[in-house]
Amino acid sequence: MLGLAAKSGNVASGEFSTEQSVKKGKSYLVMVATDASDNTKKNFSDMTEFYEVPFYIYGDKESLGHAIGKEFRASVSINDENFAKAVEKKLKHGQN
């Protein structure tokens, strides 16, 4: 699902781009890798809470990057509401 979102141009990746998407109100879901620094996790957790964007810690940097056809990525923002809902549904289903 992340790959489809990326191919359609609805993903921002990397800390700077993810942060910009959230602050500009473009982000519908943020994912941060489990092996990202504690500071990065806290930063995005606080930011997404403030901007009311769903936030998940999922996968590692390599798998997040691979899912969107890139190298290592500590953070990913999904900037399409429908893709975000689909990914969130899979994340919630996988966590149960």
Protein Blocks (a to p, Z undefined) as FASTA:
>chain_A
ZZmmmmnopacedjklmmmmmmnopafbdcddfkbcfklmmmmmmmmmmnopacddedjf
klmmmmnopacdfbdcdfbfklmmmmmmmmmmmmZZ
